[in-house]
Amino acid sequence: MGAGASTEKSAQERKSYGNLAGAVVSAKALRAALDVAGDDDVSLYALAQKATTFSRDDLARTFTPLATATEADWVGTFVDCFSPDYDTAERPPWDMHCWSRRYVDLNEGELQISGYHGTAGSEWGRRFDKTTDVNPVLAAGDGPAARVTSFLCKVPADAPVRADAEAGALEFVVTLGTVAHKSTRTKCLRWSTVYKGAGGKFGAFEFPPQADENFWVMVEGAEEVIGGRMEGDGYDDDFAED
């Protein structure tokens, strides 16, 4: 950071994006971006974007399913890289908040999916509310590293897309594997498109078949950062980008 920048802020920036660096960005490139920024108010997300080394094509090309997988292998904290906005035909990623995370937890004999979109009150799933009906689970699929899930539980009964969701639009095939990153491999969840990858009508648009529409990349240590922020423990709102 440049002269006069807060030492405390610099340390927190490095901690928060150091967790992300192991999976989504190059740690070396990230350090370089932070060192040359010289601006105390620079966007953390912009810095991470500058250091990004993974693209959707990179992830799709290097993804390798695990040969075997236990339930415990699915558990973790993830960055949702390209979660598509189905309200447009182009399906751009809609959740780009730097603090956003997804979780897979093994509770009550289920692999439960929860999420946090980076702002207060945006959390959902059983991780945050043990009694909520919003509880997508990863159920057994075809093969040891393949599971299926449905996000129907996240769609209100009166939503315009409810009928499509009930017809299976928000059912996805999720495959556990790894992706290449330099000389290592990082654990990753590959997500199909709607209707278990078959594609079809959802809302106003028809989507083509696709087995690798999105990827969740595992991030070691992210739970510690998000947990601290959610509890208001040492978190400075100046770092957030709502």
C-alpha positions as a printed NumPy array, in Angstrom:
array([[  0.   ,   0.   ,   0.   ],
       [  1.097,   3.563,  -0.522],
       [  2.566,   5.873,   2.083],
       [  0.07 ,   6.964,   4.7  ],
       [ -2.214,   3.959,   4.244],
       [ -3.575,   2.435,   7.415],
       [ -1.449,  -0.467,   8.647],
       [ -4.542,  -2.032,  10.225],
       [ -6.535,  -1.81 ,   6.996],
       [ -3.645,  -3.22 ,   4.976],
       [ -3.425,  -6.184,   7.33 ],
       [ -7.163,  -6.844,   7.114],
       [ -7.143,  -6.537,   3.329],
       [ -4.369,  -9.088,   3.138],
       [ -6.147, -11.419,   5.55 ],
       [ -9.51 , -11.293,   3.795],
       [ -8.182, -11.77 ,   0.302],
       [ -5.404, -14.081,   1.403],
       [ -8.169, -16.6  ,   2.077],
       [ -9.491, -16.141,  -1.436],
       [ -6.084, -16.286,  -3.056],
       [ -5.554, -20.003,  -2.487],
       [ -8.494, -20.966,  -4.672],
       [ -9.59 , -18.235,  -7.039],
       [ -6.652, -15.907,  -7.492],
       [ -2.89 , -16.157,  -7.607],
       [ -1.477, -15.197,  -4.219],
       [  1.646, -13.776,  -5.852],
       [ -0.376, -11.608,  -8.227],
       [ -2.637, -10.505,  -5.391],
       [  0.289,  -9.383,  -3.256],
       [  1.658,  -7.419,  -6.196],
       [ -1.703,  -5.743,  -6.769],
       [ -1.98 ,  -4.739,  -3.115],
       [  1.592,  -3.45 ,  -2.966],
       [  1.276,  -1.153,  -5.973],
       [ -2.272,   0.09 ,  -5.342],
       [ -1.219,   3.067,  -3.252],
       [ -4.83 ,   4.026,  -2.523],
       [ -6.353,   3.553,   0.898],
       [ -9.869,   3.473,  -0.579],
       [ -9.186,   1.094,  -3.445],
       [-11.879,  -1.532,  -4.081],
       [-10.932,  -4.885,  -2.569],
       [-12.963,  -6.669,  -5.199],
       [-11.219,  -4.736,  -7.977],
       [ -7.874,  -5.812,  -6.578],
       [ -8.941,  -9.443,  -6.575],
       [-10.22 ,  -9.096, -10.132],
       [ -6.83 ,  -7.776, -11.255],
       [ -5.172, -10.862,  -9.812],
       [ -7.698, -13.385, -11.104],
       [ -6.176, -16.356, -12.871],
       [ -9.262, -18.539, -13.322],
       [-11.898, -18.096, -16.   ],
       [-14.954, -20.25 , -16.627],
       [-13.163, -21.85 , -19.577],
       [-10.123, -22.593, -17.398],
       [-12.286, -24.286, -14.794],
       [-14.262, -26.284, -17.358],
       [-11.146, -27.414, -19.192],
       [ -9.198, -28.568, -16.145],
       [-12.061, -29.924, -14.028],
       [-11.582, -33.589, -13.073],
       [-14.295, -35.455, -11.109],
       [-13.141, -37.339,  -8.027],
       [-13.044, -41.098,  -8.483],
       [-14.517, -41.64 ,  -5.024],
       [-16.084, -39.273,  -2.51 ],
       [-17.472, -39.565,   0.996],
       [-20.095, -37.202,   2.395],
       [-17.353, -35.444,   4.353],
       [-15.493, -34.673,   1.121],
       [-18.339, -32.371,   0.041],
       [-18.223, -30.218,   3.167],
       [-16.601, -26.815,   2.909],
       [-16.723, -23.084,   2.258],
       [-16.845, -21.972,  -1.359],
       [-16.714, -18.97 ,  -3.654],
       [-19.62 , -19.064,  -6.127],
       [-17.729, -17.96 ,  -9.226],
       [-20.348, -17.501, -11.951],
       [-23.826, -17.931, -10.454],
       [-25.987, -16.989, -13.456],
       [-28.722, -14.376, -13.563],
       [-31.595, -16.221, -15.239],
       [-33.527, -12.967, -15.662],
       [-31.498, -12.274, -18.813],
       [-30.704, -14.411, -21.842],
       [-26.97 , -13.739, -21.399],
       [-26.95 , -15.101, -17.82 ],
       [-24.153, -12.886, -16.416],
       [-22.871, -13.654, -12.9  ],
       [-25.136, -11.839, -10.442],
       [-23.371, -12.242,  -7.077],
       [-19.997, -10.528,  -7.262],
       [-19.705,  -9.275,  -3.67 ],
       [-16.209,  -9.814,  -2.295],
       [-17.526, -11.288,   0.961],
       [-20.053, -13.631,  -0.628],
       [-19.678, -17.32 ,   0.245],
       [-21.511, -20.631,  -0.115],
       [-21.406, -23.473,   2.389],
       [-21.974, -27.215,   2.365],
       [-22.518, -28.656,   5.848],
       [-23.222, -32.226,   6.919],
       [-26.093, -31.954,   9.397],
       [-28.868, -34.351,  10.378],
       [-27.618, -36.847,   7.8  ],
       [-27.958, -34.281,   5.003],
       [-25.487, -32.305,   2.928],
       [-27.126, -28.911,   3.408],
       [-26.396, -25.871,   1.242],
       [-26.379, -22.38 ,   2.746],
       [-25.322, -19.005,   1.442],
       [-24.279, -15.5  ,   2.381],
       [-24.27 , -12.7  ,  -0.198],
       [-21.979, -10.278,   1.57 ],
       [-24.44 ,  -7.961,   3.314],
       [-26.292,  -8.094,   6.62 ],
       [-29.487, -10.124,   6.351],
       [-28.523, -11.823,   3.089],
       [-27.725, -15.187,   4.672],
       [-29.947, -18.202,   4.017],
       [-30.007, -21.915,   4.783],
       [-29.737, -24.151,   7.836],
       [-26.259, -22.916,   8.732],
       [-27.86 , -19.652,   9.823],
       [-31.379, -20.771,  10.795],
       [-31.854, -24.338,  11.998],
       [-35.627, -24.209,  11.434],
       [-35.813, -22.564,   8.007],
       [-37.59 , -24.284,   5.135],
       [-34.944, -22.894,   2.787],
       [-32.735, -25.962,   2.887],
       [-31.383, -27.194,  -0.45 ],
       [-29.64 , -30.534,   0.024],
       [-27.195, -32.495,  -2.106],
       [-28.886, -35.85 ,  -2.67 ],
       [-27.297, -38.963,  -4.14 ],
       [-26.805, -38.877,  -7.901],
       [-25.197, -40.991, -10.616],
       [-21.735, -41.915,  -9.402],
       [-19.763, -41.335,  -6.201],
       [-18.853, -37.724,  -7.026],
       [-22.205, -36.644,  -8.504],
       [-25.204, -35.336,  -6.599],
       [-28.418, -33.534,  -7.423],
       [-30.069, -30.601,  -5.707],
       [-33.127, -28.402,  -6.079],
       [-33.5  , -24.721,  -5.237],
       [-37.293, -24.871,  -5.373],
       [-37.359, -24.126,  -1.642],
       [-35.961, -20.666,  -2.351],
       [-38.796, -19.674,  -4.702],
       [-41.852, -18.006,  -3.114],
       [-45.198, -19.677,  -3.82 ],
       [-46.474, -16.587,  -5.645],
       [-43.355, -15.986,  -7.754],
       [-43.933, -15.814, -11.536],
       [-41.334, -18.577, -12.049],
       [-42.828, -20.909,  -9.431],
       [-44.469, -23.161, -12.047],
       [-41.177, -23.556, -13.921],
       [-39.372, -24.286, -10.677],
       [-41.945, -26.946,  -9.759],
       [-41.393, -28.476, -13.201],
       [-37.712, -28.973, -12.367],
       [-36.084, -25.795, -13.657],
       [-34.037, -25.305, -10.497],
       [-32.777, -28.872, -10.3  ],
       [-29.032, -29.127, -10.849],
       [-26.407, -31.833, -11.17 ],
       [-23.433, -31.019,  -8.938],
       [-20.133, -32.827,  -9.419],
       [-17.272, -32.841,  -6.92 ],
       [-13.806, -32.647,  -8.389],
       [-10.645, -30.595,  -8.666],
       [ -9.327, -27.928, -11.01 ],
       [ -5.741, -27.234, -11.968],
       [ -4.077, -24.181, -10.48 ],
       [ -0.387, -23.889, -11.334],
       [  1.275, -26.998,  -9.838],
       [ -1.603, -27.855,  -7.495],
       [ -5.234, -28.885,  -7.747],
       [ -8.058, -27.163,  -5.86 ],
       [-11.339, -28.786,  -4.796],
       [-14.321, -27.51 ,  -6.735],
       [-18.047, -28.124,  -7.309],
       [-19.194, -28.078, -10.933],
       [-22.838, -27.063, -11.484],
       [-24.993, -27.889, -14.467],
       [-27.531, -25.51 , -15.942],
       [-31.282, -25.752, -15.287],
       [-33.285, -28.996, -15.499],
       [-30.299, -31.092, -14.373],
       [-28.211, -29.834, -17.27 ],
       [-30.802, -30.51 , -19.963],
       [-31.703, -26.845, -20.33 ],
       [-35.192, -25.551, -20.991],
       [-37.592, -22.737, -20.237],
       [-37.189, -20.768, -17.041],
       [-39.042, -17.494, -16.782],
       [-38.937, -15.531, -20.022],
       [-36.026, -17.403, -21.583],
       [-35.049, -20.793, -22.987],
       [-31.62 , -21.97 , -21.883],
       [-29.459, -24.497, -23.778],
       [-28.081, -27.722, -22.282],
       [-24.853, -27.289, -20.347],
       [-23.   , -29.485, -17.866],
       [-20.604, -26.817, -16.61 ],
       [-22.488, -23.545, -16.238],
       [-21.051, -22.626, -12.849],
       [-18.266, -23.531, -10.44 ],
       [-17.937, -23.201,  -6.686],
       [-14.257, -23.165,  -5.702],
       [-13.349, -24.219,  -2.178],
       [-11.688, -21.567,  -0.025],
       [ -9.687, -22.643,   3.008],
       [-10.191, -20.393,   6.021],
       [-13.044, -18.314,   4.577],
       [-15.369, -19.461,   7.343],
       [-13.218, -17.683,   9.913],
       [-13.433, -14.364,   8.059],
       [-17.149, -14.561,   7.33 ],
       [-17.918, -15.776,  10.836],
       [-16.118, -12.8  ,  12.342],
       [-17.919, -10.377,  10.113],
       [-21.356, -11.863,  10.713],
       [-20.826, -11.566,  14.465],
       [-19.448,  -8.025,  14.193],
       [-16.15 ,  -9.199,  15.617],
       [-13.4  ,  -6.865,  14.476],
       [-15.117,  -6.046,  11.187],
       [-14.946,  -2.529,   9.757],
       [-17.88 ,  -1.516,   7.53 ],
       [-15.482,   0.617,   5.488],
       [-14.293,  -2.601,   3.874],
       [-17.707,  -3.607,   2.555],
       [-19.034,  -2.947,  -0.919],
       [-22.8  ,  -3.227,  -0.818]])
